[in-house]
């Protein structure tokens, strides 16, 4: 699986977790990264400082 995607995963990783689980873990990490990058920005945009800057 890793070779077809251009990645070199050690055989021990695939043997322990299995192909579908490695894929699910990778997608889960991607979701966490996207949410971690977007949620703080949305929270900060609703803050008092951002509202005051938009009002000027």
C-alpha positions in Angstrom: 0.0 0.0 0.0 2.7 2.5 0.9 4.8 1.7 -2.2 1.8 2.4 -4.5 1.2 5.8 -2.8 4.9 6.7 -3.1 5.5 6.2 0.6 8.0 3.9 2.2 6.3 2.6 5.2 8.2 0.0 7.2 6.8 -3.5 6.8 6.5 -3.7 10.6 4.0 -0.8 10.6 1.8 -2.4 8.0 2.1 -5.9 9.6 1.0 -4.6 13.0 -1.8 -2.2 12.0 -2.9 -3.5 8.6 -3.5 -1.5 5.4 -7.1 -0.2 6.1 -6.3 0.9 9.6 -3.1 2.8 8.5 -5.3 4.6 5.9 -7.9 5.4 8.5 -5.3 6.7 10.9 -3.8 8.9 8.2 -7.2 10.3 7.3 -8.0 10.9 11.0 -4.8 12.8 11.3 -5.6 14.9 8.3 -9.1 15.8 9.8 -7.5 16.8 13.1 -5.0 19.0 11.3 -7.7 20.8 9.3 -9.9 21.3 12.3 -7.0 22.5 14.4 -6.1 25.0 11.8 -9.6 26.3 11.1 -11.4 26.3 14.4 -9.0 28.8 16.2 -9.2 31.2 13.3 -13.0 31.1 13.4 -13.0 31.6 17.2 -10.6 34.5 17.0 -12.7 36.2 14.2 -15.6 36.5 16.7 -13.5 38.0 19.5 -13.8 41.6 20.8 -10.6 42.7 19.1 -11.8 41.5 15.7 -15.2 43.1 16.1 -13.5 46.4 17.1 -11.2 46.3 14.1 -14.1 45.6 11.7 -16.1 48.6 13.2 -13.3 51.1 12.3 
